[in-house]
């Protein structure tokens, strides 16, 4: 109903325009006949009116339904995307079209042969979509300029808007229209070939993309596993580093503590190094003494094993050691003699030797076993001090030397702790 009404209205408008034009033309002819016979000015008037009407009619752009049927198929196929075409067909039909794409295209091309709602909708869409191209083609004054614009569009590869602007242009003749259809046909062939080539490249690119994506996924998985492993190793190393640092701090603290304790011990024990040397020397002398005792024991055994042929006179060895050593009377009567140091096994001989001279004997081991504080009292009570330097501590040696020097007491220093050395020291002291 709507299509019939629109066609009726348009036909009425076109008929009215044609009738008006025909009536004006008939009126002009009637005027020619009504004028005087042989009037020379009637014919130039008709010619001028026709010349004025021809450019006006030729300046109107052609509508879609006014084009040749051969132009409709390429124009609809190139000028309108398939989605837009289906949307327009759905809008005009009032519902969703269930036909396939080819049927929609063929139906639209068929409807373009006459003026109807679909052809008008297609005309409106083409005008809206290619308004900028139509504005550029409006400046063409003849077919030559229009053909030049079309060739430029074909070379540029942008033919959709140029095809519609050229076909609908008022200066487009039948020859140019046919040439445009031919050119568009060849462009479509070339475009199809390019599309097929591009489609092959696209499929190859898709396959390559899938392969690269697969490799990328595998690389990501390896990277994630490697990152997790390295993270775990870094955490383990950080833990070990913290433990080592704590151990190092504890070791440094222990070293500082031991150093402080060692310094404290060294301060509390004066002459520690000299004591260590003296202790080593004492150990060597004890070893020598044991060797000598073993030798004496062997000699005694050998002497007992010899047969006694005659009664032997008393040997000089039977005399007491003190009697063998002291050959001069010692002037030590009523004096107190302090012997500091010496071997513990010779103390009795020391006592006998000194007491035979009439002196009082006192002994101090120099701090090995006796209390070092008792040394000062013994030094104060003695008249003569015998210091055996090889058998006393460093501290006792300095105490004896300092006491005798401060109090003016006679002090005899003996290196060898033997009895003969003691006797010689006493002889020196009594001279």
C-alpha positions as CSV (number, residue, x, y, z in Angstrom):
1,X,0.0,0.0,0.0
2,X,2.8,2.4,0.9
3,X,4.8,1.6,-2.2
4,X,1.7,2.2,-4.4
5,X,0.9,5.5,-2.7
6,X,4.6,6.7,-3.0
7,X,4.7,5.7,-6.7
8,X,1.3,7.4,-7.3
9,X,2.6,10.6,-5.7
10,X,5.8,10.6,-7.6
11,X,4.1,9.8,-10.9
12,X,1.7,12.6,-10.2
13,X,4.5,15.0,-9.5
14,X,6.4,13.9,-12.6
15,X,3.3,14.1,-14.8
16,X,2.5,17.5,-13.4
17,X,6.0,18.7,-14.3
18,X,5.8,17.2,-17.7
19,X,2.3,18.6,-18.3
20,X,3.4,22.0,-17.2
21,X,6.4,21.8,-19.5
22,X,4.2,20.6,-22.4
23,X,1.6,23.2,-21.8
24,X,4.3,26.0,-21.8
25,X,5.7,24.5,-25.0
26,X,2.2,24.3,-26.6
27,X,1.4,27.9,-25.5
28,X,4.5,29.0,-27.3
29,X,3.5,27.2,-30.5
30,X,0.0,28.7,-30.2
31,X,1.5,32.1,-29.9
32,X,3.4,31.5,-33.0
33,X,0.3,30.5,-34.8
34,X,-1.7,33.5,-33.4
35,X,0.8,36.0,-34.5
36,X,0.7,37.7,-37.8
37,X,1.6,35.6,-40.8
38,X,5.3,35.6,-41.6
39,X,6.3,37.3,-38.3
40,X,10.1,36.9,-38.2
41,X,10.4,37.1,-34.4
42,X,8.4,33.9,-33.4
43,X,11.1,31.3,-34.2
44,X,14.0,32.9,-32.3
45,X,11.8,33.0,-29.2
46,X,11.1,29.3,-29.1
47,X,14.8,28.4,-29.7
48,X,15.9,30.6,-26.8
49,X,13.4,29.0,-24.4
50,X,14.5,25.4,-25.3
51,X,18.2,26.3,-24.9
52,X,17.5,27.7,-21.4
53,X,15.6,24.6,-20.3
54,X,18.2,22.0,-21.6
55,X,21.0,22.9,-19.0
56,X,18.5,23.0,-16.2
57,X,17.3,19.5,-16.9
58,X,20.8,18.2,-17.5
59,X,22.1,19.5,-14.1
60,X,19.9,17.1,-12.1
61,X,21.7,14.0,-10.8
62,X,20.2,10.7,-11.8
63,X,18.5,8.5,-9.2
64,X,19.2,4.9,-8.5
65,X,16.1,3.6,-10.4
66,X,17.0,5.8,-13.4
67,X,20.3,4.0,-14.0
68,X,20.6,1.1,-16.4
69,X,19.9,-2.3,-15.1
70,X,23.5,-3.4,-15.8
71,X,24.7,-0.8,-13.3
72,X,22.6,-2.0,-10.4
73,X,24.4,-5.3,-9.6
74,X,28.0,-3.8,-9.4
75,X,26.7,-0.7,-7.6
76,X,24.8,-2.7,-4.9
77,X,27.7,-5.2,-4.6
78,X,30.5,-2.7,-4.3
79,X,28.8,0.4,-2.9
80,X,26.9,-1.2,0.0
81,X,28.4,-3.6,2.5
82,X,26.5,-6.8,2.9
83,X,25.6,-6.1,6.6
84,X,24.3,-2.7,5.7
85,X,22.3,-4.1,2.8
86,X,20.7,-6.8,5.0
87,X,19.9,-4.2,7.6
88,X,18.1,-2.0,5.1
89,X,16.2,-4.9,3.7
90,X,15.1,-6.0,7.2
91,X,14.0,-2.4,7.9
92,X,11.9,-2.1,4.7
93,X,10.4,-5.6,5.0
94,X,9.4,-5.1,8.6
95,X,11.1,-8.3,9.9
96,X,14.2,-10.4,9.7
97,X,15.0,-11.7,6.3
98,X,15.7,-15.4,6.3
99,X,17.2,-15.6,2.9
100,X,21.0,-16.1,2.3
101,X,23.4,-13.4,1.2
102,X,23.0,-14.1,-2.5
103,X,19.2,-14.0,-2.4
104,X,19.3,-10.7,-0.5
105,X,21.7,-9.3,-3.1
106,X,19.6,-10.5,-6.1
107,X,16.4,-9.2,-4.5
108,X,17.9,-5.7,-3.9
109,X,19.2,-5.5,-7.4
110,X,15.8,-6.4,-8.8
111,X,14.1,-3.7,-6.7
112,X,16.5,-1.1,-7.9
113,X,14.9,-1.2,-11.4
114,X,11.9,0.8,-10.1
115,X,11.2,3.4,-7.5
116,X,10.0,1.8,-4.3
117,X,10.7,1.9,-0.6
118,X,13.8,-0.3,-0.8
119,X,15.3,1.6,-3.8
120,X,14.7,4.9,-2.0
121,X,16.3,3.6,1.1
122,X,19.3,2.4,-1.0
123,X,19.4,5.8,-2.7
124,X,19.4,7.6,0.7
125,X,22.2,5.3,2.1
126,X,24.4,5.9,-1.0
127,X,23.9,9.6,-0.7
128,X,24.8,9.6,3.0
129,X,27.7,7.2,2.7
130,X,29.5,8.9,-0.2
131,X,28.5,12.6,0.4
132,X,32.2,13.7,0.4
133,X,32.9,12.0,-3.0
134,X,29.7,13.5,-4.5
135,X,30.8,16.9,-3.4
136,X,34.2,16.4,-5.1
137,X,32.5,15.1,-8.4
138,X,30.1,18.0,-8.5
139,X,32.9,20.2,-10.0
140,X,33.1,18.1,-13.2
141,X,31.7,20.2,-16.1
142,X,31.8,17.6,-18.9
143,X,32.3,13.9,-19.6
144,X,36.1,14.4,-20.0
145,X,36.6,15.7,-16.5
146,X,34.3,13.1,-15.1
147,X,36.2,10.3,-16.9
148,X,39.5,11.7,-15.5
149,X,38.1,11.6,-12.0
150,X,37.0,8.0,-12.5
151,X,40.5,6.9,-13.8
152,X,42.2,8.5,-10.8
153,X,39.8,6.6,-8.5
154,X,40.6,3.3,-10.3
155,X,44.3,3.9,-10.0
156,X,44.0,4.7,-6.3
157,X,41.9,1.6,-5.7
158,X,39.0,3.5,-4.1
159,X,36.1,2.9,-6.6
160,X,33.0,2.4,-4.4
161,X,32.1,6.0,-3.9
162,X,33.5,7.1,-7.3
163,X,31.3,4.5,-9.1
164,X,28.2,5.9,-7.5
165,X,29.2,9.6,-8.0
166,X,30.1,9.0,-11.6
167,X,27.0,7.0,-12.6
168,X,24.6,9.5,-10.9
169,X,26.4,12.6,-12.4
170,X,24.4,14.5,-15.0
171,X,27.3,14.5,-17.5
172,X,27.7,10.7,-17.4
173,X,26.7,9.4,-20.9
174,X,26.0,5.9,-22.1
175,X,29.6,5.4,-23.3
176,X,31.2,6.5,-20.0
177,X,28.7,4.5,-18.1
178,X,29.6,1.3,-20.0
179,X,33.3,2.1,-19.6
180,X,32.9,2.5,-15.8
181,X,31.1,-0.9,-15.6
182,X,33.9,-2.5,-17.5
183,X,36.5,-1.0,-15.4
184,X,34.7,-2.0,-12.2
185,X,34.3,-5.5,-13.5
186,X,38.1,-5.9,-14.0
187,X,38.7,-4.2,-10.7
188,X,36.5,-6.8,-9.0
189,X,38.4,-9.6,-10.8
190,X,41.7,-8.2,-9.6
191,X,40.4,-7.7,-6.2
192,X,39.1,-11.3,-6.1
193,X,42.5,-12.6,-7.1
194,X,44.2,-10.4,-4.5
195,X,41.7,-11.6,-1.9
196,X,42.4,-15.2,-2.8
197,X,46.1,-14.6,-2.6
198,X,45.7,-12.7,0.6
199,X,43.5,-15.4,2.0
200,X,46.1,-18.0,1.3
201,X,48.7,-15.9,3.0
202,X,46.3,-15.3,5.8
203,X,45.7,-19.0,6.3
204,X,49.5,-19.6,6.3
205,X,49.9,-16.7,8.8
206,X,47.2,-18.2,11.0
207,X,49.0,-21.6,11.0
208,X,52.3,-19.9,11.7
209,X,50.7,-17.9,14.5
210,X,49.2,-21.0,16.1
211,X,52.6,-22.7,16.0
212,X,54.3,-19.6,17.5
213,X,51.6,-19.4,20.1
214,X,52.2,-23.0,21.0
215,X,55.9,-22.4,21.3
216,X,55.2,-19.2,23.3
217,X,53.0,-21.1,25.7
218,X,55.7,-23.8,26.2
219,X,58.3,-21.1,26.7
220,X,56.1,-19.4,29.3
221,X,55.7,-22.7,31.1
222,X,59.4,-23.3,31.1
223,X,60.1,-19.7,32.2
224,X,57.5,-20.0,35.0
225,X,59.1,-23.3,36.2
226,X,62.6,-21.8,36.0
227,X,61.4,-18.7,37.9
228,X,59.9,-20.9,40.6
229,X,63.1,-22.9,40.9
230,X,65.3,-19.8,41.0
231,X,62.9,-18.2,43.6
232,X,63.2,-21.3,45.8
233,X,67.0,-21.3,45.4
234,X,67.1,-17.6,46.2
235,X,65.0,-18.2,49.3
236,X,67.3,-21.1,50.4
237,X,70.4,-19.0,49.8
238,X,68.9,-16.1,51.7
239,X,68.2,-18.5,54.7
240,X,71.7,-19.9,54.6
241,X,73.1,-16.5,54.4
242,X,71.2,-15.4,57.5
243,X,72.3,-18.5,59.3
244,X,76.0,-17.9,58.4
245,X,75.7,-14.3,59.4
246,X,74.3,-15.3,62.8
247,X,77.0,-17.9,63.2
248,X,79.6,-15.3,62.3
249,X,78.2,-12.8,64.8
250,X,78.2,-15.5,67.5
251,X,81.8,-16.5,66.7
252,X,82.9,-12.9,66.8
253,X,81.2,-12.5,70.1
254,X,82.8,-15.6,71.5
255,X,86.3,-14.5,70.2
256,X,85.8,-11.1,71.9
257,X,84.7,-12.8,75.1
258,X,87.7,-15.2,75.0
259,X,90.1,-12.3,74.3
260,X,88.7,-10.4,77.3
261,X,88.9,-13.5,79.5
262,X,92.5,-14.1,78.3
263,X,93.5,-10.5,79.0
264,X,91.9,-10.8,82.5
265,X,93.8,-14.0,83.2
266,X,97.1,-12.5,82.0
267,X,96.5,-9.5,84.3
268,X,95.7,-11.8,87.3
269,X,98.8,-14.0,86.8
270,X,102.0,-11.9,86.6
271,X,105.0,-13.5,84.9
272,X,102.8,-16.1,83.1
273,X,105.2,-16.4,80.2
274,X,108.3,-16.8,82.5
275,X,106.4,-19.4,84.5
276,X,105.7,-21.4,81.4
277,X,109.4,-21.3,80.4
278,X,110.5,-22.2,83.9
279,X,108.0,-25.1,84.0
280,X,109.4,-26.4,80.7
281,X,112.9,-26.1,82.1
282,X,111.9,-27.9,85.3
283,X,110.4,-30.7,83.2
284,X,113.6,-31.1,81.3
285,X,115.7,-31.1,84.6
286,X,113.4,-33.7,86.1
287,X,113.9,-35.9,83.1
288,X,117.6,-35.5,83.5
289,X,117.4,-36.3,87.2
290,X,115.5,-39.5,86.5
291,X,118.1,-40.5,84.0
292,X,120.9,-39.9,86.6
293,X,119.0,-41.9,89.2
294,X,118.7,-44.8,86.9
295,X,122.4,-44.6,86.1
296,X,123.2,-44.6,89.9
297,X,120.9,-47.5,90.4
298,X,122.7,-49.5,87.7
299,X,126.1,-48.6,89.2
300,X,125.0,-49.8,92.6
301,X,123.7,-53.1,91.2
302,X,126.9,-53.6,89.4
303,X,129.0,-52.9,92.6
304,X,126.9,-55.4,94.6
305,X,127.4,-58.0,92.0
306,X,131.3,-57.9,92.3
307,X,132.7,-60.5,94.7
308,X,134.3,-59.0,97.9
309,X,137.9,-60.4,97.8
310,X,139.0,-58.6,100.9
311,X,137.3,-56.5,103.4
312,X,137.0,-53.1,101.9
313,X,137.8,-50.1,103.9
314,X,135.1,-47.6,104.3
315,X,134.7,-45.9,101.0
316,X,134.6,-42.2,100.7
317,X,131.1,-42.5,99.4
318,X,129.9,-43.7,102.8
319,X,130.7,-40.3,104.2
320,X,127.7,-38.0,104.3
321,X,127.3,-35.8,101.3
322,X,127.6,-32.7,103.4
323,X,131.0,-33.9,104.8
324,X,132.2,-34.5,101.2
325,X,131.2,-31.1,100.0
326,X,132.1,-28.9,102.9
327,X,135.8,-28.9,103.3
328,X,136.1,-25.6,105.2
329,X,134.3,-24.7,108.4
330,X,131.4,-22.4,107.6
331,X,131.0,-19.3,109.7
332,X,127.2,-19.5,109.9
333,X,126.7,-20.0,113.6
334,X,123.6,-18.4,115.1
335,X,122.4,-17.2,111.7
336,X,119.2,-17.9,109.9
337,X,119.7,-19.1,106.3
338,X,116.7,-19.2,103.9
339,X,117.0,-21.4,100.9
340,X,114.5,-20.5,98.2
341,X,113.9,-23.1,95.5
342,X,116.0,-26.2,94.9
343,X,115.0,-29.8,94.4
344,X,112.7,-31.4,96.9
345,X,114.9,-34.5,97.1
346,X,117.9,-32.4,98.2
347,X,116.2,-30.4,100.9
348,X,117.4,-32.8,103.7
349,X,121.0,-32.5,102.4
350,X,120.6,-28.7,102.3
351,X,119.4,-28.7,105.9
352,X,122.3,-31.0,107.1
353,X,124.9,-28.9,105.3
354,X,123.7,-25.6,106.8
355,X,123.0,-26.9,110.3
356,X,126.5,-28.5,110.5
357,X,127.8,-24.9,110.3
358,X,125.7,-23.9,113.4
359,X,123.1,-22.0,111.4
360,X,119.3,-22.4,111.3
361,X,117.8,-23.7,108.1
362,X,114.6,-22.5,106.4
363,X,113.3,-23.5,103.0
364,X,110.7,-22.2,100.6
365,X,110.1,-23.9,97.2
366,X,109.6,-20.5,95.4
367,X,105.8,-20.8,94.9
368,X,105.5,-24.2,93.3
369,X,103.7,-25.8,96.3
370,X,104.2,-23.4,99.2
371,X,102.1,-20.3,99.4
372,X,103.8,-17.4,97.7
373,X,102.5,-15.0,100.4
374,X,104.6,-16.9,103.0
375,X,107.8,-16.0,101.1
376,X,107.8,-12.4,102.4
377,X,107.7,-13.6,106.1
378,X,110.5,-16.1,105.5
379,X,112.6,-13.4,103.8
380,X,112.1,-11.0,106.7
381,X,113.3,-13.7,109.2
382,X,116.4,-14.7,107.3
383,X,119.9,-13.4,107.7
384,X,121.2,-15.0,104.5
385,X,119.2,-15.9,101.4
386,X,120.2,-18.6,99.0
387,X,118.2,-18.3,95.8
388,X,118.3,-21.2,93.4
389,X,117.2,-19.4,90.2
390,X,116.7,-22.5,88.1
391,X,114.0,-23.9,90.4
392,X,111.7,-21.0,91.3
393,X,109.0,-19.0,89.6
394,X,109.7,-15.7,87.9
395,X,107.5,-13.9,90.5
396,X,109.4,-15.4,93.4
397,X,112.7,-14.5,91.9
398,X,111.7,-10.8,91.6
399,X,110.3,-10.9,95.1
400,X,113.6,-12.2,96.6
401,X,115.7,-9.8,94.6
402,X,113.6,-6.8,95.5
403,X,113.4,-7.7,99.2
404,X,117.1,-8.2,99.6
405,X,117.9,-5.0,97.7
406,X,115.5,-2.9,99.8
407,X,116.6,-4.4,103.1
408,X,120.3,-4.7,102.5
409,X,120.4,-8.5,103.0
410,X,123.0,-10.7,101.5
411,X,121.7,-12.9,98.8
412,X,123.5,-15.6,96.8
413,X,122.0,-16.7,93.5
414,X,122.8,-20.2,92.4
415,X,121.9,-21.5,88.9
416,X,122.5,-25.2,89.5
417,X,120.4,-26.8,92.3
418,X,123.1,-29.4,93.2
419,X,124.6,-29.7,96.7
420,X,128.1,-28.7,95.5
421,X,126.7,-25.5,94.0
422,X,125.0,-24.8,97.3
423,X,128.3,-25.4,99.2
424,X,130.2,-23.1,96.9
425,X,127.5,-20.4,97.3
426,X,127.8,-20.7,101.1
427,X,131.6,-20.4,100.9
428,X,131.2,-17.3,98.8
429,X,128.7,-15.8,101.3
430,X,131.0,-16.5,104.4
431,X,134.2,-15.1,102.9
